[in-house]
């Protein structure tokens, strides 16, 4: 809490909202270039993406508008213009992963990447996200296929459970990719699996409960403003889950201790002997090192 976890969640929620349309344009553009202009396949793709969001009318109608807007934008362009449009959309969507990178820098007490490396990382994550979304769409068809082969009440229950398991595995993969790649240090599956699994489980529970929350507590929200508020709330809780998983990995596997005071007070009281105004030449990593050395000296003086 003291290292501004909920503030980072708010920042990520805003970036998710802003990056939603560029991500949609990027994904559909790349998908169209690879798979061609198959109208039936595109409609199936649109429906699967819309159904991946919580099943309340306001959220899904808003997502439908964004998806239709992305397709409309892509249908206007062709060839070189389409490629340029995708590149600009990727640039806009990259701000989301740069924001995640900055959050991980604080959570793991790491050196911040140079700006160029941040954008390269973000572009790579966008391609991985595109692949992950494609896997989600393919995997979501598995329970439906089973249901058509095995009709009946028992098979329906089994298919529903199978759908939850598939969704859980995909959520785990999504979080694992973020926790494994984004932090600016060498990560292993041993140090990331726990946070990914917990985040995936919490996300699945949240997706099941969120429509009920919207129905009972946000029923008066409607229209474009209502959609924006509900979607921003959804992204805020999603970002909170993302930060929670990272904090679990950092605390239990990297042994990074939480701050005992708010981060502003920590930075003010744990700098070296110079005032905070004179630390502009230090990057984040060096600043954390200085703070830690300062704390060690204080503890050593206290022990003696």
C-alpha positions in Angstrom: 0.0 0.0 0.0 2.8 2.4 0.9 4.4 2.1 -2.5 1.4 3.6 -4.2 0.0 0.3 -5.5 -3.6 1.6 -5.8 -2.3 4.7 -7.5 -0.4 2.6 -10.0 -3.7 0.7 -10.6 -5.4 4.0 -11.3 -2.7 4.9 -13.8 -2.9 1.6 -15.5 -6.7 1.7 -15.7 -6.5 5.1 -17.4 -3.9 3.8 -19.9 -6.0 0.7 -20.5 -9.0 2.9 -21.4 -6.9 5.1 -23.7 -5.1 2.2 -25.3 -8.3 0.2 -26.0 -9.0 1.5 -29.4 -5.4 1.5 -30.6 -5.0 -2.1 -29.4 -8.2 -3.1 -31.3 -7.0 -1.4 -34.5 -3.6 -3.0 -34.2 -5.0 -6.5 -33.5 -7.6 -6.4 -36.2 -5.1 -4.9 -38.7 -2.5 -7.6 -38.1 -5.2 -10.3 -38.1 -6.6 -9.0 -41.4 -3.1 -8.8 -43.0 -2.4 -12.4 -41.9 -5.8 -14.1 -42.4 -7.3 -11.9 -45.2 -10.7 -10.4 -45.6 -12.9 -13.3 -44.5 -16.2 -11.7 -43.4 -17.4 -14.8 -41.5 -14.1 -15.2 -39.6 -14.1 -11.4 -38.8 -17.6 -11.6 -37.4 -16.7 -14.6 -35.3 -13.6 -12.8 -34.1 -15.7 -9.7 -33.1 -18.2 -11.8 -31.2 -15.5 -13.7 -29.3 -13.8 -10.5 -28.2 -17.1 -8.9 -27.1 -18.1 -12.0 -25.2 -14.8 -12.0 -23.4 -15.9 -8.9 -21.4 -18.3 -9.0 -18.5 -21.8 -9.9 -19.6 -23.7 -6.7 -18.7 -25.4 -4.8 -21.4 -23.7 -1.5 -20.9 -20.1 -2.9 -21.1 -20.7 -5.2 -24.0 -22.6 -2.5 -26.0 -19.7 -0.1 -25.5 -17.1 -2.7 -26.5 -19.2 -3.5 -29.6 -19.0 0.2 -30.5 -15.2 0.3 -30.1 -14.8 -2.9 -32.1 -17.0 -1.7 -34.9 -15.1 1.6 -34.9 -11.8 -0.2 -35.2 -13.2 -2.3 -38.2 -14.6 0.8 -39.8 -11.2 2.6 -39.5 -9.4 -0.4 -41.0 -11.9 -0.8 -43.9 -11.0 2.8 -45.1 -7.3 2.0 -45.5 -5.5 -0.5 -47.7 -1.9 -1.4 -48.4 0.6 1.2 -47.3 -2.0 3.4 -45.6 -3.1 0.4 -43.6 0.4 -0.5 -42.5 1.0 3.2 -41.4 -2.2 3.2 -39.5 -1.3 0.0 -37.7 2.1 1.4 -36.8 0.6 4.6 -35.3 -1.9 2.5 -33.4 0.9 0.3 -32.0 2.6 3.5 -30.9 -0.5 4.6 -29.1 -1.0 1.2 -27.5 2.6 1.0 -26.4 2.0 3.6 -23.7 0.1 1.0 -21.7 3.1 -1.4 -21.5 5.4 1.5 -20.7 3.1 2.4 -17.8 3.3 -1.3 -16.7 7.1 -1.2 -17.0 7.2 1.9 -14.8 5.0 0.2 -12.1 7.3 -2.9 -12.1 10.3 -0.6 -11.7 8.9 0.6 -8.3 7.6 -2.8 -7.2 10.9 -4.6 -7.9 13.1 -1.6 -7.1 14.8 -1.8 -10.5 16.7 0.4 -12.8 14.4 2.0 -15.4 14.9 1.1 -19.0 16.0 3.8 -21.5 13.1 5.2 -23.5 14.0 3.3 -26.8 14.1 0.0 -25.0 10.8 0.8 -23.3 9.2 1.2 -26.7 10.8 -1.9 -28.1 9.5 -3.9 -25.1 6.1 -2.4 -25.6 6.0 -3.3 -29.3 7.0 -6.8 -28.5 4.3 -7.1 -25.9 1.7 -5.9 -28.3 2.6 -8.7 -30.7 2.5 -11.2 -27.8 -0.8 -9.8 -26.8 -2.1 -10.3 -30.3 -1.0 -14.0 -30.2 -2.6 -14.4 -26.8 -5.9 -13.0 -28.0 -5.8 -15.4 -31.0 -5.2 -18.3 -28.6 -8.1 -17.1 -26.5 -10.4 -17.1 -29.5 -9.3 -20.6 -30.6 -9.6 -22.0 -27.0 -13.0 -20.5 -26.4 -14.3 -22.6 -29.3 -13.3 -25.8 -27.5 -16.2 -25.9 -25.0 -18.7 -25.1 -27.7 -17.4 -27.9 -29.8 -17.6 -30.3 -26.9 -21.2 -29.3 -26.3 -22.2 -30.0 -29.8 -20.6 -33.5 -29.6 -21.9 -34.3 -26.1 -25.4 -32.9 -25.7 -27.3 -33.1 -22.4 -27.4 -31.5 -18.9 -24.3 -33.3 -17.6 -22.2 -32.4 -20.6 -23.4 -28.8 -20.4 -22.1 -28.6 -16.8 -18.9 -30.2 -17.8 -18.5 -27.9 -20.8 -19.0 -24.9 -18.5 -16.3 -26.1 -16.2 -14.1 -26.8 -19.1 -14.6 -23.2 -20.3 -13.7 -21.9 -16.9 -10.5 -24.0 -16.9 -9.5 -22.8 -20.4 -10.2 -19.2 -19.4 -8.1 -19.6 -16.3 -5.2 -21.1 -18.3 -5.3 -18.2 -20.7 -5.5 -15.6 -17.9 -2.5 -17.4 -16.3 -0.6 -17.2 -19.6 -1.4 -13.4 -19.9 -0.2 -12.6 -16.4 2.8 -14.9 -16.8 3.9 -13.1 -19.9 3.7 -9.7 -18.2 5.5 -10.8 -15.0 8.1 -12.7 -16.9 9.0 -10.2 -19.6 8.2 -6.7 -18.4 10.4 -6.3 -15.2 13.9 -5.1 -16.1 15.7 -8.2 -14.7 16.1 -11.8 -15.4 12.9 -13.6 -14.3 12.2 -17.3 -14.1 9.0 -19.4 -13.9 9.9 -20.2 -10.3 9.6 -16.6 -9.3 6.6 -15.7 -11.3 4.1 -18.6 -11.4 2.6 -18.0 -8.0 1.6 -14.4 -8.6 0.3 -15.3 -12.1 -1.8 -18.2 -10.7 -3.3 -16.1 -7.9 -4.0 -13.1 -10.3 -5.6 -15.5 -12.8 -7.9 -17.0 -10.2 -8.9 -13.6 -8.7 -9.5 -12.3 -12.3 -11.9 -15.2 -13.1 -13.8 -14.7 -9.9 -14.0 -10.9 -10.6 -15.3 -11.5 -14.2 -18.0 -13.7 -12.8 -19.1 -11.2 -10.1 -18.6 -7.9 -12.0 -21.9 -8.1 -14.0 -23.8 -8.7 -10.8 -22.1 -5.6 -9.3 -23.0 -3.5 -12.3 -26.6 -4.7 -12.3 -27.2 -4.0 -8.6 -25.1 -0.9 -7.9 -24.6 0.8 -11.3 -27.9 0.2 -13.0 -28.5 3.9 -13.5 -25.3 4.3 -15.6 -26.2 4.3 -19.3 -25.1 5.8 -22.6 -21.5 6.7 -23.5 -20.7 8.2 -20.1 -22.1 5.2 -18.3 -20.0 2.9 -20.5 -16.9 4.9 -19.9 -17.4 4.8 -16.1 -18.1 1.1 -15.9 -15.3 0.2 -18.3 -12.9 2.4 -16.3 -14.0 0.7 -13.1 -13.5 -2.7 -14.7 -10.0 -1.8 -15.8 -9.2 -0.4 -12.4 -9.9 -3.7 -10.7 -8.1 -5.6 -13.4 -5.0 -3.3 -12.9 -5.3 -3.9 -9.1 -5.2 -7.6 -9.7 -2.2 -7.2 -12.0 -0.4 -5.1 -9.3 -1.3 -7.7 -6.6 0.3 -10.5 -8.5 3.5 -8.6 -9.1 3.6 -7.6 -5.4 3.2 -11.3 -4.4 6.1 -12.3 -6.6 8.3 -9.5 -5.4 7.6 -10.2 -1.7 7.7 -14.0 -1.5 10.2 -14.8 -4.2 12.4 -11.7 -4.6 12.2 -11.0 -0.8 11.5 -7.3 -1.5 10.1 -5.8 1.7 7.2 -3.4 1.7 7.8 0.2 2.7 6.9 1.1 6.2 5.9 4.6 5.3 4.4 6.3 2.2 6.8 6.4 -0.7 7.0 10.2 -0.6 8.1 10.1 3.0 10.4 7.2 2.3 12.2 9.1 -0.4 12.4 12.2 1.7 13.9 10.6 4.8 16.1 7.9 3.2 18.2 9.8 0.7 21.8 10.2 1.5 23.0 13.3 3.3 22.1 15.6 0.3 18.7 17.1 0.1 16.2 15.5 -2.4 16.6 18.5 -4.8 20.2 17.5 -5.4 19.5 13.9 -6.5 18.3 14.7 -10.0 21.4 13.2 -11.5 20.6 9.8 -10.1 18.4 7.3 -12.0 15.8 5.2 -10.2 18.1 2.3 -9.6 21.0 4.3 -8.2 18.5 6.2 -6.0 17.1 3.0 -4.5 20.7 1.7 -3.9 21.5 4.9 -2.0 18.3 4.6 0.0 19.2 1.0 0.9 22.8 1.8 1.9 21.4 4.6 4.1 19.0 2.2 5.8 21.8 -0.3 6.4 24.0 2.3 8.0 21.1 3.4 10.3 20.5 -0.2 11.4 24.3 -0.8 11.9 24.5 2.3 14.1 21.5 1.2 16.0 22.9 -2.3 16.7 26.2 -0.9 17.9 
